Amino acid sequence: MSGQLMPCSPQEISTLFLFEKLDQEQLGRLCRDGRVERFEPGPVYTEGDPATCFYVMLEGTVVLSHRVGGDDVEVGRTSQRGVYAGAMQAYLGDRVRQAYNQSLRVTEPTRFFVLSADTFADIMQEWFPMATHLLEGLFFGSKNMQRAIGQRERLLALGSLSAGLTHELNNPAAASVRATAALRERVAKMRHKLSVIAAGPYSREALVGLIEIQERTAELVAKAPTLSPLEAADREDVISDWLDDHGIPDGWRLAPTFVQAGLDVDWLDQVAAAVDEEVLPGAVGWLNYTVETELLMDEIDDSTTRISRLVDAAKQYSQLDRAPYQVADVHELLDSTLLMLSGKFGERIRVVKEYDRTLPRVPAYPAELNQVWTNLIDNAVSAINSVGGEGTLTVRTALENDQLLVEFGDTGAGVPQEIRGRIFDPFFTTKPVGEGTGLGLDISWRIVVNKHHGSIEVESVPGDTRFRILLPLTAADPDTTPEEAV
């Protein structure tokens, strides 16, 4: 937007702190190559447009805003003479994208001294060559440092996740090994018992009936209900009594296995009806091995399924086999992160999921959002541990103002009011030395705000802290890194 051109006075611009050390010749050049413009209330330039001018305010009031999702959020308002904005990185040339990082508007008639971006870059290079080199070094050095810090933070998170994943994988793997060893033993005993039965006084019809019962038993084990401890104890007593009444030794030892498999006295009556009384103990013993074998195979199946789920969660979390930018289901990302971090929760931290499954998939960088979830969950666990290690982590999703909300709530100590405005600052941490880098929330803020054009905020009282992330439902602009403009 263009303003009304006005006379440029070297004397007036010499009173601006940017130019107060310049000589008359330099001031004269600024007025020759630059201009003074007067803008009525309204926009001066818009975020994302090519950065063509450098603005220094002579008088008036300016407001800077940054686009977050579909909204323009005010980030600065001032009436101080000499504040500047616009093409401040023009001296870097084509090495960076020359676009306005925020929107600028004025709330009253405002005059600016204006330099074109090319003129500003030439003057910087000609008048301040050393300062220009220093600024270039600071700019690119800061970018490299941020990149290195981000990689370091991801490595720290990966190390923590790897330790947790190793622990989580070890449990089902060990269970599978134990079950496999027990299964080998049970199958050997089953073969022995079968040879004993074959040598006994069984008729062909009895053996056929027994094998049919074995098949039905295997089907019953697969459908075994989950019983409360009290229900299981009652059933064990009934089955133990039945076994004792029918002269089967060690009924107390067999009863828990039969109950776990969902078998009852009706099933035992079918077994008793299929064979003669003198061979009933051998038949029940053989069927017990069948039951134990089925239960062990179920345990192996459960263990290997859990290992598979953990591996899938690791792939989902790392996004190694997927495009960096894609349309993603946040619930899949949240579930994979929670599963990867489950080793940190223990039995004293309860995880509650309040998902709105009707929410649409959103355009995102999934691997980086997983890093945000990791940082926030890790902070929540630390907060809960700080008050005794027992509490609740609540993860909620919802639609809010046409944006997707992801909220992490914990029952920890809370974030004190006096530091709430600093928690997203780089290197600020409340954790003990050696336990936190102070970069987790800073990196999370950059990922949510800069890369996804979303927002992140915290609401906290002791016992109820909530980190709220809002993500746009539509495609974000290309990756940008806004800088301070005033």
N, C-alpha and C positions, 0 to 999 in steps of 0.2 A: 504494500500500500504506500502511495506517495503522499507527502505532506505539502504544505505551502512553503515555497522557497523564500528565504529571508536573507538579509545582508549578513555576512560573516565578519566579525570584528576580531582581529588578532589580540586586541587588548582583553576582550571578554573571554576568549578561550584560554588565555594565559592564566586566568583565575581558576581553571579546573586543575585538580591535583595531578592528573595524568600529564599535563603539559606545562606545569609551573616552572620547570627547569630548562625549558627550551628557549633559544635565543630568538631575536626578532625575525631573522631570516627563516628559521624553521617555522615559526608561527605564521609567517606570511605564506609559506608553501602550503601549510595545512589549510589556510583559508582559500588559496587558489585551487588546490586539488580536491578539497572537501566542500561541504556546503552546510548551511543551517536550514533545518526544516521544522515547521510547526505542524503538529498533528492535533486534530480534534479528538475528543473522547472516542475510543474504539480501538480496533486492532492495528498494530504496526507491522508485525510479521507473524507467521504461523509455523509452529513446530513441524519439522520435516521438509519444509520448502528449502530450495538452494540458498545457502548463506551468502548473500551478495553485498551486505553492508555491515559496518561497525558503527554502533550508536553510542554517543556519550550525552547524557542528559544535562541540559543547561538550566531548565526550570520545568516544574510540573510534578506529576506523580506517575510512576510506572508500576505495572503488575506483571510478574512472570508466572506462567503456569506450565505444568507438565501433563501430558495426556496419560491417564491411567485407565486402561480399558477404553470405555467410550466416553469418559469424563475428563474435563480439564481441571486439574487440581492446582490450586494456587500454592506456589512455593516461595514467593517473595513479593513484597510491596514496599515501596520507599519513595520519599520525596527528596532524598539527599542529592545535592548537585554533584555531578561528576561520576555518578554510577554509570557503568557501561555494560553493553550486551551486544549480542549479534555474532558477527564472524570473527570471533576471538582466536580461532585456530587457523586463520587464513595463511599465516606465516608457514604452516606445515605443508601447504600446497596440496598436490594430489595424493599425498601419502595417507591422508585420512579423508573420510567422506565429509565434504563441506556442506553441511545442512544445519539449519537452526535446531538446536537441541531443546528449546522451549518456545512457547508462544509469548509475545510481548504485546501488551495493550496499555493504553493510557486512560486515566479516569477523569482528566481535566485537560484543557488546552496545554500542550507540552512541547517545548522546543528541544531539539537534539542537534548536536554537531555530528555530521554523518560523513564517514569515509567509505568509499567503495572497498570491497574486499581486496581487490588487486592493489589499490593504492596503499591500503593498510599494510599488506604484506611487503610491498616495496620499501615503505618507510621503515618498517621493523628491520628488514634485512640491511638497509643502508645506514640507519642511525644507531641501531643497537645490535650489531652483529654478535657480540659476545653474549648479550642477554638472550638473543634469539637462539643461539646454540644451547645455552643453558636451559631455556624453556623446552626446546626439542628434546633434550636429554631427559628432563623431568617428565615430559609427557609420555615418551616411549618407554622410559624406565619404569614409570608408574604402571603402564599397561603390562609390561613384562613381569613386574612384581605381582600385580594382581593375578596374572595367569599362573605364575609359579605358586603363589599362595593358594589359589584355587586347586591346583594339582596336588599340593601338599595336603590340603584339607581333605580332598577326595581319597588320597592314599591313607590318611589316618582313619577315615571312615571305613575304607576297604579293609584295613588291618583289623579294626574292631569287628566288622561284619564277618571276616574270614574266621576269626576266633570263635564267634558265635555259631557260624555255620558248621565249623568242624565239630563243635560240641553237639549241635543238633543232629548232624549226620551220624555221629558216633553212637547215639542212643539206639536208633532203629537198626543200625548195622550190627551192633552188639546183640540186640534182641534177635535179629535174624540168624546170626551165627549160633546163638544158644538154642533157638528153636530147631535149626537144622540138625544139630547134634542130637537133640532129644528125639527128633523125628526118626533119625537113622536107628536109634535104639528101639523105638516103639515098633518100627517096621520089622526089625529083626525078631522081636518078641512075637509079633503077629504071625510071622512065618512059622516060628516054632509052635505057637498055639494052634495054627491051622494044621500042622502035621499031626499034632496030638489029636485034634478033632477027627481028622481023616482016618486015623488008626482006631478011633473009638467006635462004639456001637450006634453010629448014626445011619439012618436009612437015607436012601437017595432023596426021598421026598423031604425029610427033615433038613438035609443040607441045602436043598433048593430054597426051602422056606427061610432058613437062616440067612442065606445070601440075599434074599429079597428084603429081609428085615435090615440087613446091613446097608443096602442101598437106600432104604427109607430113612435110616438113621443118619446117613450122610446128608440127606436133604434137610432133615430136622436141625442138624447142627448149623447149617448155613442160615437158617431162619431163627436162630435162638434169640429170645427176647432178653432185654436188659432188666435185671431184677434189682430191687433194693436189697441191702444187706439183710434186712429182717425177712423179706420174702424168700431169699436164697436159703437162709438158715432154716426156715420152716419146711421148705421143700427137701432140704438135705435130711432132716429128721424123718420125714415120711418115707423117703427112698431108703434110708438106712434101715428103718424098721422092716420094710418090705424085704430087703436083702437078707436080713437076719432071720425073718420068718421062713424064708425059702432055703435056709441052710447055706447061704453063700458067704464065705469067710471075708473078713476085712471090708464089710459093707460100709463102714464109716470112711474108708479110704476111697472107695469108688463113688460114693454119693456126691461129693462136690464136683467131680468131673461130669457126671450125668446132669446135674443141675445147671452147670455152666453151659452145657450143650443144649439146654432146653428140653431135656427128656423128663418123663414123669412115670408114675406107676402104671398108667395105661400102656405106655410103651413096654414096660417090663412085663405086663400081663401078656402082651402079644408075643414076647420072646418065650415066656413060660408055656404058652399054648403051642408053640412051634416045635418044641423039643421035649423029650422025656425028662422026668424029674431028676434022674441020676446024672444026666449030662448037662443040666441047666447051669451049674457053676462054671463049667468050662466054656459054655456058649456065652454067658454074660462076660466072662473075662476076655474072650476074643472080641466081643463087641466093644468092650471098654477100650481096647487098643485101637479099634476103628474110630471111636469118639476122640481119643487123645490125638490120633493122627490127623483127623480133620481140624481139631482145634489148633494144632501146631502149624498146619498149612495155612489156616486163617491168620495166625500170628505172623508167619513169614510174608503172607500177602499184604497185611497191614504195614509191616515194616518196610517192605520194598516200595509200596505205594507212597509212604511218607518220604522215603529217600527220593523218589521220583518227583514228588511235589516240591521238595526243597531244591532240587536241581532246577526245576522249572521256575521256581521263585527267584533263584539266583540269576537265571537267564533273563527273566522279566525285569529284575532289579537293575542289572548291568546294561540291558538293552544292546548286548554285544552283536546280536544278529539282526538288528533292526535299524531303520533309518534314524538319524539324529532328530529330525523334525517330522512329526506325523500326527495323525488324529488318534487320540488315545482315550482309553477308559480310565478315569482317575481311580476307580475302585480296584481295578486290577493292579495299578501301581501301588496303591495303599496296602492292599493285601500282601503283595510280594514284599514290601518293606517291613510290614508287621511280622511276617513269617521269618524274614531274615534276622530281625531283632528280637525274636521271641525268647532267645536265651537270656536277654537282659531283664525280662519281666519277672521270672521266678514265679512262685506261687502266691506272693503277697501283693503283686500288682495285677489288678483285674483290668482287662481290655474290653471296652464296650464299643461296638460298631453301630452307629446310627446313620446308615446309608440311605440316600434317596436313589434307588436303582433306576428311576425314570429319567435321571439326568442324561443329557446327550454326551457323546464323546466330544472332546475339545482338541483344537490344534495346539501342540505343545512339544517341548523337548523332554520326553519322558525320563531319560536318565538323569537329567538335572533336577526335575521335580522330585524324583526319588531321593536325591541328595537333600532337598529341602525337607522332605518328610523325615529323613534320617536325623537331621540336625534338630528338628522340633521334638521328635520322639525321644531322642537322647537327652535333651534338656528337660523334658517332662519326667523322665525316669530319675534324673539327678535331683529334680525338685521334690519328687516323692520320697526318694532315699534320704533327703535332708530332714524329713520329718518322721523318720522311723522306718521308711521302706515299705509301708503298707498304704495302698490307695488305689485310685481308679484313673485310668487313661481312657478318655472318650474321644473317638474319632467320628466326626459328623460331616456329612455332605448335604447340601441343599441348594436350591435356586434362590438367589437374592439379588434383586434389582437387575434382572437379566444377566447376571453373572453367576459363575459356579463357585460356591463357597465350600472350602475345606477348612474345618475347624478342629484343632487339637486342644482338648481340655484336660487339665490334671488337678489333683487335689493336694498339690504340694504347698510349699511355704508362700508362693506368690512372688511377684516382682514389686519391690518397694516403689512408691510413687516417685521418690527423688532420683531414681536411676532409670525410670521407664523410658525417658527420652534419649537415653544413651545406649540402650541394649543393641541397637543395630549398627553402632559405630565400630569400625575395625579395631581389633585388639582389645575391646572392652569385654571383660569376663568377670563373673562373680565366683567362678570355680577356683579351688585351691591351685597353687602353683603346680604345674606339671599335668593338670587334669583337663585344662581347656586352653584353646589357642585364642579365643576371643574373636574368631573369624566365622564361626558357624552361622550366626544370624546376619552378619554383614553379607556373606556369600548368598544366603537365602534371600535376602532383600534384593540383591542384584539379579538373581535368577528370576524372581517373581516379577519385579518391577521393570528391570531393563530388558530382559529377554522375552517376557510374556505379557508385558504391558498390563500387569495386574497390580494388586496392592496387598500389603501385609501389615497387620496391626496387632496389638496386644491389649487385652482387657484383663485386669488382675486384682483380686482381693485374696487374702490368705485363705487357702482351701479351694480356690476356684480361679484358675488361670486359663485363659483361652487365647491361643494364637489363631487369628483368622486370616485366611488367604482367599482373595477373590480373583478369579481368572476369567478373562473374556471368553465368550462362547464362539466368537468368530476369529478368523485367522489373524494372528499378530503381525505387525510390520516386521521387516528384517531386523536382525539383531542390532541394537543401538546401545550406546553407553553415554547417557546424558551427563553433562558436566555442569557445574555451577556457572551461572551467567552474570551474576551481579556481585 
